[in-house]
Amino acid sequence: MSEVNLEPICLKEVLTQTAHAFPDQESYVGPDARRTWQQTLQNSKSLAKSLLSLGVRKGDHVGILLGNSCQWIEIFFGCALIGAVTVPINTRFKKNELEYCLKQSDVKVLFFIDQFLNINFASMLKEVEPAVGKAVAGQVLPNLMHCISCSSRPEIEGVMDMQTFTGLANGVSEQEFESKSTEVTPSDVLLIQFTSGTTSFPKGVMLSHSNMLLNARAVASRMKVSHHDRYFSIRPYFHVAGSTLSILVSLNTGCCLLTLPKFDVKENLKVLFEEKCTLISGNDTIFLSLMGDDDFDVHRLFLTGGWAAVDPGVMQKIHDQMGLKNICNAYGQSEASPNVLFSHCDEPFELRKSGFAKPLPGVEVRLANPLSDELVSGFETGEIQVKGWNVMKGYYNMPKETAQAFTRDGWLKTGDLGEFDANQRVRMVGRLKDIFRVGGENVAPSDVEEVLHAHPGVQQAQVVGVPDQRLGEVCAAFVISNGLEPISEQDLVLWCKERCANFKVPKYVAFVDSFEHIGMTGSSKVQKNKLKEHAIELWRLAPRG
């Protein structure tokens, strides 16, 4: 198992090298376009020049509110070429979440799609900032100078369209572009990734060029990705599983990246069959949905490997039913760019299935008492703590939260529990935090509790994640009514649907008079573990099969 080159590097260097090595090979395939690596390089440079013409400079923040597309990738690359920082925005965000993200990250330029997946982002954006489209700075988002619509007919009067934007490149010389691009260094921030964390507000994780590019390079090495591969990934580009582990894995290796703007099982299978994809990535929801569809036919697949963030049972199904003999298991988080642990495709499947894996080269992992940060002994479980080139630069404009994310001696505190095996491999065995995952999306209970507490009929709300056969986990809410007005379970579900992303909306709601009979700590806090047990019993929920 050869070690990977971990020399610090900028995205421009990698893009230039890959385009020169494989100029006429496909770099991207989607319903919106097909691109070669040479086209990707040229289009990205053109977008970079247009950004320069708008006044974007190194360190400025550029938001992308689009579904998976060729445009997403080329805007991302264009920003990177001149040192601008990409801020991916979750296309499931509702108004309040969109406003917070744009304001907190100081976005200067925003690329957006007017409508996507039945959400009208043009209207939402105007609700957030009425000054959008006008030649004045807004009161809500004073740093937002330009909004560019990626739709064919922009709905907001005064907003620049993509054709006009791309035409701006003609006013910037090659010499000016090269001058600005040479200012970029490997340690500069490449992307700000918003993550829920354990609080009721997202945090912007600052990831550098080297953080993300080397993470992708190390992962690609363990998967043995080559330029001959055709890599299908439906992971949203607004997640690091999409930006690092899809886009940048493709960039580092020269393989073709294939995607769709949304997860549709039959369309996914069609792409896998017709485009002869060799690699795939996903969580358990994605893999189980593919295998469970009537159109699934293992004999039409060309897949050999990829990676999955799943439990051992699902890994076994992927191996047996999909024939992915080289599938790798992965563990990480946004703050680590994202991967910390990644199995090697040459290792025995039973080892890959178990979740035990070595840290990436140059990355250190230790297990510690999460309260004292003292190392645990032997095979005891402890908090997974990380140090190395993959660790974030911090949370944007959040010095206090950044300090809290690290131990006194500089190790990243993941908030996850892990254990060692006899060969010093590590696996994650549980979460210290209350976060649960709904179809691959992280949900902090406090996010949903905050929305429920805003309802005029709610006195107290407690939220936990409970097992779900399709999504892995879903949201369950227990509510104490204040008696001021009649409310039903359906009322609260509708209330949440209007105020937060769909994956945060409770699937189960129950009213209680008190939490005393379920379990309270000595400091009068609800015991989440006992609440979850109560929920499983109440709704007769079976563990994920």
C-alpha positions as CSV (number, residue, x, y, z in Angstrom):
1,M,0.0,0.0,0.0
2,S,1.9,3.0,-1.3
3,E,1.8,6.3,0.6
4,V,0.3,9.4,-1.1
5,N,2.2,12.6,-1.9
6,L,1.2,15.1,0.8
7,E,3.1,18.1,-0.5
8,P,0.9,21.2,0.0
9,I,-0.8,22.3,-3.2
10,C,-3.3,24.7,-4.7
11,L,-6.3,23.8,-6.8
12,K,-4.9,25.7,-9.8
13,E,-1.9,23.4,-10.0
14,V,-4.0,20.3,-9.8
15,L,-6.5,21.5,-12.4
16,T,-3.8,22.5,-14.8
17,Q,-1.9,19.2,-14.4
18,T,-5.0,17.1,-14.9
19,A,-6.2,19.1,-17.9
20,H,-2.8,18.8,-19.6
21,A,-2.6,15.1,-18.8
22,F,-6.1,14.2,-20.0
23,P,-7.3,17.1,-22.2
24,D,-9.9,15.3,-24.3
25,Q,-11.1,12.8,-21.6
26,E,-14.5,13.5,-20.0
27,S,-14.4,15.2,-16.7
28,Y,-18.1,15.6,-16.0
29,V,-21.3,14.0,-17.2
30,G,-24.7,15.2,-16.1
31,P,-28.1,16.1,-17.5
32,D,-27.0,19.7,-18.0
33,A,-23.7,19.1,-19.8
34,R,-20.7,16.9,-20.8
35,R,-17.3,18.3,-20.3
36,T,-13.7,17.4,-21.1
37,W,-10.9,18.3,-18.7
38,Q,-9.6,20.9,-21.2
39,Q,-13.1,22.5,-21.4
40,T,-13.4,22.5,-17.6
41,L,-10.1,24.3,-17.3
42,Q,-11.0,26.9,-19.9
43,N,-14.5,27.5,-18.5
44,S,-13.2,27.8,-15.0
45,K,-10.5,30.4,-16.1
46,S,-13.2,32.4,-17.9
47,L,-15.4,32.4,-14.8
48,A,-12.4,33.5,-12.7
49,K,-11.8,36.4,-15.1
50,S,-15.5,37.4,-14.8
51,L,-15.2,37.4,-11.0
52,L,-12.2,39.6,-11.2
53,S,-14.2,42.0,-13.5
54,L,-16.8,42.2,-10.7
55,G,-14.2,43.2,-8.2
56,V,-13.8,39.8,-6.5
57,R,-10.4,39.4,-5.0
58,K,-8.5,36.8,-2.9
59,G,-10.3,36.1,0.3
60,D,-13.7,37.3,-0.9
61,H,-16.6,35.0,-0.2
62,V,-18.8,33.6,-3.1
63,G,-22.0,31.7,-2.3
64,I,-23.3,28.9,-4.5
65,L,-27.0,28.0,-4.2
66,L,-27.4,25.4,-6.9
67,G,-28.1,21.7,-7.3
68,N,-25.3,19.4,-8.5
69,S,-24.3,20.7,-11.9
70,C,-21.4,21.5,-14.2
71,Q,-21.9,25.2,-13.3
72,W,-21.4,24.4,-9.6
73,I,-18.1,22.8,-10.3
74,E,-16.8,25.5,-12.7
75,I,-17.8,28.3,-10.3
76,F,-16.0,26.5,-7.5
77,F,-12.9,26.1,-9.6
78,G,-13.1,29.7,-10.9
79,C,-13.2,31.0,-7.3
80,A,-10.3,28.8,-6.3
81,L,-8.1,30.0,-9.3
82,I,-8.1,33.6,-7.9
83,G,-8.2,32.8,-4.2
84,A,-11.9,33.6,-3.6
85,V,-13.6,31.4,-1.0
86,T,-16.6,29.2,-2.0
87,V,-19.5,29.1,0.4
88,P,-21.8,26.2,-0.5
89,I,-25.4,26.7,0.5
90,N,-27.7,23.9,1.3
91,T,-30.6,23.8,-1.3
92,R,-32.9,22.5,1.5
93,F,-32.5,25.6,3.5
94,K,-35.6,27.7,4.4
95,K,-35.7,31.5,4.6
96,N,-34.2,31.8,8.1
97,E,-31.4,29.4,7.4
98,L,-30.6,31.0,4.1
99,E,-30.4,34.5,5.8
100,Y,-28.2,33.2,8.6
101,C,-25.8,31.5,6.2
102,L,-25.4,34.5,3.9
103,K,-25.0,36.9,6.8
104,Q,-22.7,34.8,8.9
105,S,-20.3,34.1,6.0
106,D,-20.2,37.6,4.6
107,V,-21.0,36.5,1.1
108,K,-20.1,39.1,-1.4
109,V,-21.3,37.4,-4.6
110,L,-24.1,34.9,-4.8
111,F,-24.8,32.5,-7.7
112,F,-28.3,31.0,-7.4
113,I,-30.9,29.1,-9.3
114,D,-34.3,30.8,-9.3
115,Q,-36.2,27.5,-8.7
116,F,-35.0,24.1,-7.7
117,L,-36.9,21.1,-6.4
118,N,-40.1,23.1,-6.1
119,I,-38.4,25.7,-4.0
120,N,-38.5,29.3,-5.3
121,F,-35.1,30.7,-4.2
122,A,-35.7,33.9,-6.1
123,S,-38.7,34.7,-4.0
124,M,-36.9,33.5,-0.8
125,L,-33.9,35.7,-1.6
126,K,-36.1,38.7,-2.0
127,E,-37.8,38.0,1.3
128,V,-34.4,37.8,3.0
129,E,-33.0,40.9,1.3
130,P,-35.4,43.3,-0.5
131,A,-32.5,45.2,-2.0
132,V,-31.5,42.2,-4.2
133,G,-31.4,43.4,-7.8
134,K,-31.1,47.1,-6.9
135,A,-27.9,49.1,-7.2
136,V,-27.7,49.6,-3.4
137,A,-26.4,47.7,-0.4
138,G,-29.1,46.0,1.5
139,Q,-29.9,46.5,5.2
140,V,-30.0,42.7,6.0
141,L,-27.0,41.6,3.8
142,P,-24.8,44.8,3.4
143,N,-21.9,42.7,2.2
144,L,-23.8,41.2,-0.7
145,M,-22.8,43.2,-3.7
146,H,-23.8,41.0,-6.7
147,C,-26.4,38.2,-7.3
148,I,-26.1,36.2,-10.5
149,S,-29.0,34.1,-11.6
150,C,-28.1,30.8,-13.2
151,S,-31.6,30.4,-14.6
152,S,-32.4,31.1,-18.3
153,R,-34.9,33.9,-17.4
154,P,-34.1,35.6,-14.1
155,E,-37.3,36.3,-12.0
156,I,-35.8,39.2,-10.1
157,E,-35.5,42.4,-12.0
158,G,-32.1,43.9,-12.0
159,V,-30.3,40.6,-11.2
160,M,-27.4,39.7,-13.6
161,D,-27.9,36.6,-15.7
162,M,-25.1,34.1,-16.5
163,Q,-24.7,35.2,-20.1
164,T,-24.0,38.7,-19.0
165,F,-21.7,37.6,-16.3
166,T,-19.6,35.3,-18.5
167,G,-19.2,38.1,-21.0
168,L,-17.4,40.1,-18.4
169,A,-14.4,37.9,-18.9
170,N,-13.5,39.7,-22.1
171,G,-12.5,42.7,-20.1
172,V,-9.8,40.9,-18.1
173,S,-6.4,40.0,-19.7
174,E,-4.6,36.8,-19.3
175,Q,-1.8,38.7,-17.6
176,E,-4.1,40.1,-14.9
177,F,-5.6,36.7,-14.3
178,E,-2.1,35.1,-13.9
179,S,-1.0,37.9,-11.6
180,K,-4.0,37.3,-9.3
181,S,-3.8,33.5,-9.4
182,T,-0.1,33.5,-8.4
183,E,-1.1,35.1,-5.1
184,V,-3.0,32.0,-4.0
185,T,-1.2,29.7,-1.5
186,P,-2.0,26.1,-0.3
187,S,-2.9,27.4,3.2
188,D,-5.5,29.9,1.9
189,V,-9.1,29.1,2.6
190,L,-10.7,27.3,-0.3
191,L,-14.2,26.7,1.1
192,I,-16.4,27.5,4.1
193,Q,-18.6,24.5,4.9
194,F,-21.6,25.1,7.1
195,T,-22.3,22.3,9.6
196,S,-25.0,22.1,12.3
197,G,-22.7,20.9,15.1
198,T,-24.4,20.6,18.5
199,T,-25.8,24.1,18.8
200,S,-28.9,25.7,17.4
201,F,-26.9,27.6,14.8
202,P,-24.6,26.4,12.0
203,K,-20.8,27.0,12.1
204,G,-18.8,27.8,9.0
205,V,-15.8,25.4,8.8
206,M,-12.8,27.0,7.1
207,L,-11.0,24.5,4.9
208,S,-7.8,25.3,3.0
209,H,-6.7,24.2,-0.5
210,S,-4.3,21.7,1.1
211,N,-7.0,20.4,3.6
212,M,-9.4,19.4,0.8
213,L,-7.1,18.5,-2.0
214,L,-4.8,16.2,0.0
215,N,-7.9,14.6,1.7
216,A,-9.3,13.8,-1.7
217,R,-5.8,12.6,-2.9
218,A,-5.4,10.3,0.1
219,V,-8.9,8.8,-0.2
220,A,-8.5,8.3,-4.0
221,S,-5.2,6.4,-3.3
222,R,-6.9,4.0,-0.9
223,M,-9.8,3.4,-3.4
224,K,-7.2,3.1,-6.2
225,V,-9.0,5.5,-8.4
226,S,-7.5,6.1,-11.9
227,H,-8.3,8.3,-14.9
228,H,-10.0,5.3,-16.5
229,D,-12.8,5.3,-13.8
230,R,-16.3,6.7,-14.2
231,Y,-17.3,7.8,-10.7
232,F,-21.0,8.3,-10.0
233,S,-21.8,10.4,-6.9
234,I,-25.2,11.8,-6.0
235,R,-23.8,13.4,-2.8
236,P,-24.8,17.1,-2.8
237,Y,-22.0,19.4,-3.7
238,F,-22.9,21.6,-0.8
239,H,-21.5,18.9,1.5
240,V,-17.8,17.9,1.8
241,A,-18.9,14.5,0.7
242,G,-19.7,16.2,-2.6
243,S,-16.9,18.8,-2.8
244,T,-14.0,16.9,-1.4
245,L,-15.0,13.3,-1.9
246,S,-16.6,13.7,-5.3
247,I,-15.4,16.8,-7.2
248,L,-11.8,16.8,-5.8
249,V,-11.3,13.0,-6.0
250,S,-12.2,13.4,-9.7
251,L,-9.9,16.4,-10.1
252,N,-6.9,14.6,-8.4
253,T,-7.2,11.5,-10.6
254,G,-8.6,12.6,-13.9
255,C,-11.6,10.3,-13.7
256,C,-15.0,11.3,-15.0
257,L,-17.5,12.5,-12.4
258,L,-21.2,11.7,-13.1
259,T,-24.1,13.1,-11.1
260,L,-27.7,14.1,-11.1
261,P,-29.3,17.2,-9.4
262,K,-31.5,15.1,-7.1
263,F,-31.7,11.5,-5.8
264,D,-34.1,9.6,-8.0
265,V,-33.6,5.9,-7.8
266,K,-34.6,4.9,-11.3
267,E,-32.6,7.8,-12.9
268,N,-29.7,6.8,-10.7
269,L,-29.8,3.3,-11.9
270,K,-30.2,4.4,-15.5
271,V,-27.0,6.4,-15.3
272,L,-25.1,3.6,-13.6
273,F,-26.2,1.2,-16.4
274,E,-25.9,3.3,-19.5
275,E,-22.7,5.3,-18.5
276,K,-20.9,2.1,-17.3
277,C,-19.9,3.7,-14.0
278,T,-17.2,1.9,-12.1
279,L,-17.2,3.7,-8.8
280,I,-20.0,4.9,-6.5
281,S,-20.3,6.6,-3.1
282,G,-23.1,7.1,-0.6
283,N,-24.7,6.4,2.7
284,D,-27.0,3.5,3.6
285,T,-30.2,5.3,2.4
286,I,-28.7,5.6,-1.1
287,F,-27.4,2.0,-1.3
288,L,-30.5,0.4,0.2
289,S,-32.8,2.4,-2.1
290,L,-30.9,1.3,-5.2
291,M,-30.8,-2.3,-4.2
292,G,-34.5,-2.3,-3.3
293,D,-35.8,-0.9,-6.6
294,D,-37.6,-3.1,-9.2
295,D,-35.2,-1.9,-11.9
296,F,-32.1,-3.0,-10.0
297,D,-30.1,-5.6,-12.0
298,V,-26.7,-6.5,-10.8
299,H,-25.9,-8.0,-14.2
300,R,-26.2,-4.5,-15.8
301,L,-23.7,-2.9,-13.4
302,F,-20.0,-2.2,-14.1
303,L,-19.3,-1.1,-10.5
304,T,-16.2,-2.4,-8.8
305,G,-15.7,-0.2,-5.8
306,G,-16.1,3.2,-4.2
307,W,-16.9,4.2,-0.6
308,A,-19.8,4.0,1.9
309,A,-20.5,5.5,5.2
310,V,-22.7,2.6,6.5
311,D,-23.0,0.0,9.2
312,P,-21.6,-3.5,8.7
313,G,-25.0,-5.0,7.7
314,V,-25.4,-2.6,4.8
315,M,-21.7,-3.1,3.8
316,Q,-22.4,-6.8,3.5
317,K,-25.4,-6.2,1.3
318,I,-23.4,-3.8,-0.9
319,H,-20.8,-6.5,-1.3
320,D,-23.2,-9.3,-1.9
321,Q,-26.1,-7.8,-3.8
322,M,-24.2,-5.1,-5.8
323,G,-21.0,-7.0,-6.3
324,L,-18.8,-4.2,-5.0
325,K,-15.9,-6.3,-3.9
326,N,-13.6,-3.3,-3.4
327,I,-16.0,-1.0,-1.5
328,C,-14.3,1.0,1.3
329,N,-15.7,2.2,4.6
330,A,-15.2,5.8,5.7
331,Y,-15.4,8.0,8.8
332,G,-14.9,11.7,9.1
333,Q,-16.5,15.1,9.7
334,S,-16.5,18.5,8.0
335,E,-13.9,19.8,10.5
336,A,-11.5,17.2,9.1
337,S,-12.0,18.0,5.4
338,P,-13.8,15.4,5.9
339,N,-12.1,12.1,6.2
340,V,-10.1,10.8,9.2
341,L,-10.3,7.1,8.7
342,F,-10.6,5.3,5.4
343,S,-10.1,1.6,4.7
344,H,-7.9,0.4,1.8
345,C,-9.6,-1.5,-1.0
346,D,-6.8,-4.2,-0.8
347,E,-7.7,-5.0,2.8
348,P,-9.8,-8.1,3.5
349,F,-13.5,-7.3,3.1
350,E,-14.3,-8.5,6.7
351,L,-12.0,-5.7,8.0
352,R,-13.5,-3.1,5.7
353,K,-17.0,-4.3,6.6
354,S,-16.3,-3.9,10.4
355,G,-15.5,-0.2,10.1
356,F,-12.0,-0.5,11.5
357,A,-9.6,1.5,9.4
358,K,-6.2,3.3,9.6
359,P,-6.1,7.1,9.7
360,L,-5.1,8.7,6.5
361,P,-1.3,9.1,6.0
362,G,0.0,12.0,8.2
363,V,-3.1,12.1,10.3
364,E,-3.0,11.2,14.0
365,V,-5.9,9.8,16.0
366,R,-6.1,9.2,19.7
367,L,-9.0,8.2,22.0
368,A,-9.5,10.3,25.1
369,N,-11.9,11.0,28.0
370,P,-14.1,13.7,26.5
371,L,-14.2,15.6,29.8
372,S,-10.6,15.5,30.9
373,D,-8.9,14.8,27.5
374,E,-6.8,12.1,29.2
375,L,-6.0,9.1,27.0
376,V,-8.1,6.0,27.6
377,S,-6.2,2.7,27.9
378,G,-6.4,-0.6,26.0
379,F,-9.6,-1.3,24.2
380,E,-11.7,1.2,26.1
381,T,-13.9,3.5,24.1
382,G,-13.1,7.2,24.1
383,E,-13.6,10.4,22.1
384,I,-12.0,10.4,18.7
385,Q,-9.5,13.3,18.6
386,V,-7.6,14.2,15.5
387,K,-4.4,16.1,14.6
388,G,-2.9,16.6,11.1
389,W,-3.0,18.4,7.8
390,N,-6.7,17.6,7.3
391,V,-7.9,19.6,10.4
392,M,-9.8,22.8,9.7
393,K,-8.4,26.3,10.1
394,G,-11.3,27.1,12.5
395,Y,-14.9,28.3,12.3
396,Y,-15.4,31.6,10.4
397,N,-15.9,34.5,12.8
398,M,-16.4,32.2,15.7
399,P,-13.2,32.4,17.9
400,K,-15.0,31.0,21.0
401,E,-16.5,28.0,19.2
402,T,-13.1,27.4,17.5
403,A,-11.3,27.3,20.8
404,Q,-13.9,24.9,22.2
405,A,-13.4,22.5,19.2
406,F,-9.8,21.8,20.3
407,T,-8.0,20.4,23.3
408,R,-5.4,22.5,25.1
409,D,-2.7,20.6,23.3
410,G,-4.2,21.2,19.8
411,W,-6.3,18.1,19.0
412,L,-9.6,18.4,17.3
413,K,-12.4,17.1,19.5
414,T,-14.8,15.2,17.2
415,G,-17.5,14.5,19.7
416,D,-17.6,10.9,18.5
417,L,-16.8,7.7,20.4
418,G,-14.3,5.3,19.0
419,E,-12.4,2.1,19.8
420,F,-9.1,0.5,18.7
421,D,-8.6,-3.0,17.5
422,A,-5.4,-5.1,18.2
423,N,-3.7,-3.6,15.2
424,Q,-4.3,0.0,16.1
425,R,-7.1,0.5,13.6
426,V,-10.0,2.7,14.8
427,R,-13.7,2.7,14.3
428,M,-16.5,5.0,15.4
429,V,-18.9,3.3,17.7
430,G,-21.3,6.1,18.7
431,R,-21.9,9.8,19.1
432,L,-21.2,11.9,22.1
433,K,-23.2,14.6,20.6
434,D,-27.0,14.4,20.2
435,I,-26.7,14.8,16.5
436,F,-28.4,12.2,14.4
437,R,-28.4,11.6,10.6
438,V,-31.5,11.6,8.5
439,G,-30.7,10.2,5.0
440,G,-27.1,11.4,5.3
441,E,-28.1,14.9,6.7
442,N,-26.9,15.8,10.1
443,V,-29.6,17.1,12.5
444,A,-29.0,18.8,15.8
445,P,-32.0,18.3,18.1
446,S,-31.6,21.8,19.3
447,D,-32.3,23.1,15.8
448,V,-35.7,21.4,15.7
449,E,-36.4,22.2,19.4
450,E,-35.8,25.9,18.7
451,V,-38.5,25.8,15.9
452,L,-41.0,24.0,18.1
453,H,-40.4,26.3,21.0
454,A,-41.4,29.2,18.8
455,H,-44.9,27.8,18.4
456,P,-47.3,29.7,20.6
457,G,-48.9,26.5,22.0
458,V,-45.6,24.8,23.0
459,Q,-44.2,25.0,26.5
460,Q,-41.3,22.6,26.1
461,A,-40.0,20.3,23.3
462,Q,-37.4,17.6,23.3
463,V,-36.2,15.9,20.1
464,V,-34.3,12.7,19.4
465,G,-33.4,10.6,16.5
466,V,-35.1,7.2,16.1
467,P,-34.6,4.2,13.8
468,D,-36.1,4.3,10.3
469,Q,-35.8,1.5,7.7
470,R,-35.4,3.9,4.8
471,L,-33.5,6.9,6.1
472,G,-31.5,5.3,8.9
473,E,-32.9,7.8,11.5
474,V,-35.7,10.3,11.6
475,C,-36.8,13.0,14.0
476,A,-39.1,12.3,16.9
477,A,-40.5,15.1,19.0
478,F,-42.0,15.1,22.5
479,V,-44.0,18.2,23.4
480,I,-45.5,19.7,26.5
481,S,-48.4,22.0,25.6
482,N,-48.8,25.3,27.4
483,G,-52.6,25.0,27.2
484,L,-52.9,28.5,25.6
485,E,-54.4,27.1,22.4
486,P,-55.4,23.7,21.1
487,I,-52.6,22.1,19.0
488,S,-52.3,18.7,17.3
489,E,-49.4,16.6,16.2
490,Q,-50.2,17.6,12.6
491,D,-50.2,21.3,13.5
492,L,-46.6,20.9,14.8
493,V,-45.5,19.0,11.7
494,L,-46.9,21.7,9.4
495,W,-45.3,24.4,11.6
496,C,-41.9,22.8,11.2
497,K,-42.3,22.2,7.5
498,E,-42.7,25.9,7.0
499,R,-39.6,26.8,9.1
500,C,-36.9,24.3,8.6
501,A,-35.4,21.9,6.0
502,N,-37.5,18.8,5.3
503,F,-35.0,16.4,6.8
504,K,-35.4,18.2,10.2
505,V,-39.2,17.9,10.3
506,P,-40.4,15.3,12.9
507,K,-41.9,12.1,11.6
508,Y,-43.3,11.3,15.0
509,V,-44.8,13.7,17.5
510,A,-46.2,12.9,20.9
511,F,-47.6,15.1,23.7
512,V,-46.5,14.5,27.3
513,D,-47.4,16.1,30.6
514,S,-43.9,15.9,31.9
515,F,-40.5,14.3,31.3
516,E,-40.1,13.1,34.9
517,H,-41.5,9.6,34.2
518,I,-39.1,9.2,31.2
519,G,-35.8,10.3,32.8
520,M,-34.3,13.5,34.2
521,T,-30.7,14.2,35.4
522,G,-29.9,15.7,38.7
523,S,-29.6,19.0,37.1
524,S,-33.1,18.7,35.6
525,K,-32.1,17.9,32.1
526,V,-34.0,15.3,30.0
527,Q,-31.9,12.2,29.5
528,K,-31.9,11.8,25.7
529,N,-30.9,8.2,25.8
530,K,-33.9,7.3,27.9
531,L,-36.2,9.5,25.7
532,K,-35.0,7.6,22.7
533,E,-35.7,4.3,24.3
534,H,-39.2,5.5,25.2
535,A,-39.8,6.6,21.7
536,I,-38.8,3.3,20.2
537,E,-41.1,1.5,22.6
538,L,-44.0,4.0,22.1
539,W,-44.0,3.7,18.3
540,R,-42.8,0.1,18.2
541,L,-39.8,0.9,16.0
542,A,-37.5,-1.8,14.8
543,P,-33.8,-1.4,14.6
544,R,-32.4,-0.7,11.1
545,G,-32.1,-4.0,9.2
